[in-house]
Structure formats: C-alpha cells, structure tokens
Amino acid sequence: MAESTTFMFKDEHNQEQGIDRKNLVAVVQNADGATSIIIHIEPTEGHDAEPPKVKIIKAQADPAYPRLDITSGRETHIIVSTGSGTGKADTFFKQAVKPVLENLFPASHNSFQIHHTTSESSILDLTSNTFFPKANSGSLIRIILLSGDGGVIDLVNGLLSKPASKEYAPPQVILLPLGTANALYHSINAGTDNTWGLRFLAEDAKSHSLPIFTAVFSPGAYLLVDEARREEELPKDPESGRKILHGAVVGSWGMHASLVADSDTAEYRKFGIERFKMAANDALYPADGSPPHAYKAKVSVLKGDSWKQLPELEHMYVLATMTSNLEKLFTISPASKPLDGSLHLVRFGPTNGNEAMRLMGLAYQGGKHVEDPAVLYEAIDGLRIEFEGREENARWRRICIDGKIIRVEEDGWVELKKEPRHVLDVAGN
Ligand SMILES: Nc1ncnc2c1ncn2[C@@H]1O[C@H](COP(=O)(O)OP(=O)(O)OP(=O)(O)O)[C@@H](O)[C@H]1O
C-alpha cells in the first residue's frame, strides 16, 4: 500500500493532527519517553524561492520513532555562506537550522563549529586549513553547508589541492540550498525534498559519493573574480603542475558561460534566479540589433579512450553536465539520474535570439530540448575546446566551471574529464 501523504499524530492535548509528509523534517522522542517533538516546515505560500519557516510541535510519544542518538559520531561544522543567493543564509541559519539542531542534538549541538564566510576565499581557506588536514588523517567530519553550488565546489577544490593519504575519509556534506540556482541540490533531490535539506540533518540520513570532473586549462588561463575586475591564478595540480579546476555540476562555453559571467554582478544578483534570464535576453538581442554571437572553436568529445572532433567550428551552446538540473525547473539533462556519475553534452549551433529562446524554453518543460533536432545531446566522458586563435575578443573565450569563470588566451584550450577520485559524500535520499 502506498504511504499516506499525511503524517498523523496526537498533540499534547490528545487531539489528532496531520501534516503533509513532504513538509516533515523529523520526529524526535523526548528523554521522558512520554512525549515527542514533531519538526516540520511551513512553506511560504506562493513564494517558492523564500526559505520556509520551521515549526516545532510537542506531541505524544510515538514508539515507532526511537529517540535519536544525541551525540553525533562526526565532528560537525556549519558554514553560513553570507554572500550566496540573495543573502538569506544567516537568517535561515538562525530561524530554521539552529532550532532544528537544538532539538535533534540537545546534548552536542553546542559543540558544532559555526563559520560565517567573510570573503570569496573563506570556504577554500577553511577547507585547506581545517577540513583537509582532518579528513586526511581519517577523522570523520560532517559539514552543514548553507550556500549555492559555489560552496560545494570550493570544498571539492580545497580537498583536492593536496595529495591525499591512505587514511583520507571523505567528509559528509549536508547541502541546504541558499544559493541562486542550487543545481546540485535540485538534481540530487529532484522533487523529493521540500524541506530545503533540513530533513538530512538527522543523523540517519543516507550519504552518497559525489561524482566530480576535472578541467585542465592552457597556461594563459586565469580565474575572473570581483565581477571580472581582477584575474586570479588558478589552482595547480599538485602532481603535474597544470592549471586545473574541479567541478560537480557543469563545464560550459558559449551562451551559457557568457550569461553566467555577465549576470554575476551585485546589480544582477538582486534579481535572484531571474538574473540568468535577464542576461540571456541581453546576450541574445544585442542593443545594436545584430544577431547573437557565433562562438568559434574546435570542440571534441571523449568517449571511452578516444577523442572525436565535432564537424562544426561555430557554436552557440556547448555544455557538459553531471547533473540533471541547472535550476529547480531548468532540466538541462533529463537522462542524468541523481549522482549517477554520468556526463552529458548539450550543444547547438549559432542561431537567432528567438530560436535560442525557444530551445532554452524547452529545457524548462522537463528537458524537452534534447528531443529537438537542433540539439546534440549525448553521454560523454570528456570535452575539449581549443580556440586556436579563432576568437580575438576575450569576451568569447570565457569558460564556466560550476559558476566560476575562467578566461583563456587566444590560442588557449580547456579539457575536462570525469574524475575518479572520491573526495566528498553528500546527504540525500
Ligand atoms: N561574505 C562574503 N563576501 C564575499 N564573497 C562571498 C561571501 N560569502 C560568500 N561569498 C562568495 O559568493 C559566492 C556565492 O556562491 P554560491 O554558489 O554559494 O551562491 P550563488 O552563486 O548565489 O548560487 P548558485 O551557484 O547555486 O547559483 C561564492 O563565490 C562565495 O565565495
């Protein structure tokens, strides 16, 4: 029989009550054995993007739910990424995460270490100085991360910045989607979690290895930071010395990379998820009435051990992804299953603004763009883009790796491949 969608319980006045199961965070038996606590969320009606409120109700004990073990076996860290999304991580931490943790871990929550980000490099620094040494000596750690995809990527890159020992124990991450797009969270939980990840705070949440990829860049590639006002060195592979960046979501060039880059300003960020559509509009309908840019480079895909060059030398959209969704409702790769380790290519050629908008619109209809004859969609093992001097203007040589933007030189290149190493676990269904 299918499980009822309503969770029924008796409140402290012996009244029968019900809440929608999808809003249930946890049921915790109190130490007295006679009462329990029901934790659930109350979604903000009509405002999907607004973090929900948390409600905690006293109820009669339900023997079906054992008392949660009070102490966590893992050393717990909480990262509040204050600059993610529209800046709501700290409010969500205080109003939702803190009360949930106090109830789930009454004895040990005081020992959880809380870190608020203060700069773009906060998570990377924390990972290098604290998480990596612990994980590398085999300590079990749990990281509750209130951020978008950027926070995960900083963790992955920090953890891979030095060679690992045999004792290395992948930290477990609990992802609370406080960024703009939250591609990873929405792809892992595609429609199955309504609690903004809060239900995974309970100790018995399952965890899974996070599939990742590695992008290697030509020597003249630099990371653009501070709204592209500054260039920064890319991390280097500790063994080969080559410039690299690891990702878990997307590697792209062309329209996708341009609109992520152009919309990453304080001005655009205020608009939340709308910022991508606004930037797309600007890119697809240039103010001087010209058609959108035709991006020029040699593109090759890896299948098994062999690289194959695509016949076209002009493109509009070239993107490799490890996730099904780039936003909650933007299904870029409908064949990708949560954390399945697949990498898919989505590509289409130069076209006008309306046609590009039509194709992108299909992605918002459950990923129907992949059925369109204009779109090349296939499982791959790697992607290589070589400019060979075809693009004079640096603007068209911007690569996006999970939201970070890298600009390569005129004859530069990028090559990304699935990465076999297991560095991080993520909590999920
Ligand atoms: N206090 C801060 N000052 C400056 N930069 C910050 C601060 N806190 C976080 N950041 C930076 O802000 C960016 C936030 O990225 P993140 O991916 O978490 O959010 P997002 O871009 O809104 O979401 P998504 O990637 O899911 O669309 C990261 O580059 C992070 O390093």
The ligand as a Tripos MOL2 file, in Angstrom:
@<TRIPOS>MOLECULE
LIG
   31    33     1     0     0
SMALL
NO_CHARGES

@<TRIPOS>ATOM
      1 N1         30.9080   37.3490    2.7770 N.pl3     1 LIG1
      2 C1         31.2580   37.1740    1.5180 C.ar      1 LIG1
      3 N2         31.9490   38.1300    0.8520 N.ar      1 LIG1
      4 C2         32.3020   37.9590   -0.4390 C.ar      1 LIG1
      5 N3         32.0050   36.8700   -1.1500 N.ar      1 LIG1
      6 C3         31.3000   35.8950   -0.5420 C.ar      1 LIG1
      7 C4         30.9010   35.9930    0.8080 C.ar      1 LIG1
      8 N4         30.2220   34.8590    1.1320 N.ar      1 LIG1
      9 C5         30.1950   34.0940    0.0200 C.ar      1 LIG1
     10 N5         30.8470   34.7120   -0.9670 N.ar      1 LIG1
     11 C6         31.0440   34.2460   -2.3360 C.3       1 LIG1
     12 O1         29.8080   34.3780   -3.0050 O.3       1 LIG1
     13 C7         29.6730   33.3400   -3.9710 C.3       1 LIG1
     14 C8         28.3990   32.6020   -3.6790 C.3       1 LIG1
     15 O2         28.3440   31.4810   -4.4760 O.3       1 LIG1
     16 P1         27.2450   30.3850   -4.3070 P.3       1 LIG1
     17 O3         27.3940   29.4460   -5.4270 O.co2     1 LIG1
     18 O4         27.2300   29.8490   -2.9270 O.co2     1 LIG1
     19 O5         25.9200   31.2230   -4.4780 O.3       1 LIG1
     20 P2         25.1850   31.5730   -5.8070 P.3       1 LIG1
     21 O6         26.1560   31.8820   -6.8780 O.co2     1 LIG1
     22 O7         24.1630   32.6000   -5.4450 O.co2     1 LIG1
     23 O8         24.3840   30.2130   -6.0950 O.3       1 LIG1
     24 P3         24.4560   29.1530   -7.2850 P.3       1 LIG1
     25 O9         25.9050   28.8940   -7.5920 O.co2     1 LIG1
     26 O10        23.7560   27.9610   -6.7250 O.co2     1 LIG1
     27 O11        23.7100   29.8100   -8.4050 O.co2     1 LIG1
     28 C9         30.9020   32.4660   -3.8350 C.3       1 LIG1
     29 O12        31.8430   32.8600   -4.7900 O.3       1 LIG1
     30 C10        31.4050   32.7880   -2.4240 C.3       1 LIG1
     31 O13        32.7780   32.5760   -2.2760 O.3       1 LIG1
@<TRIPOS>BOND
     1     1     2 1
     2     2     3 ar
     3     2     7 ar
     4     3     4 ar
     5     4     5 ar
     6     5     6 ar
     7     6     7 ar
     8     6    10 ar
     9     7     8 ar
    10     8     9 ar
    11     9    10 ar
    12    10    11 1
    13    11    12 1
    14    11    30 1
    15    12    13 1
    16    13    14 1
    17    13    28 1
    18    14    15 1
    19    15    16 1
    20    16    17 2
    21    16    18 1
    22    16    19 1
    23    19    20 1
    24    20    21 2
    25    20    22 1
    26    20    23 1
    27    23    24 1
    28    24    25 2
    29    24    26 1
    30    24    27 1
    31    28    29 1
    32    28    30 1
    33    30    31 1
@<TRIPOS>SUBSTRUCTURE
     1 LIG1         1 GROUP 0 **** ****
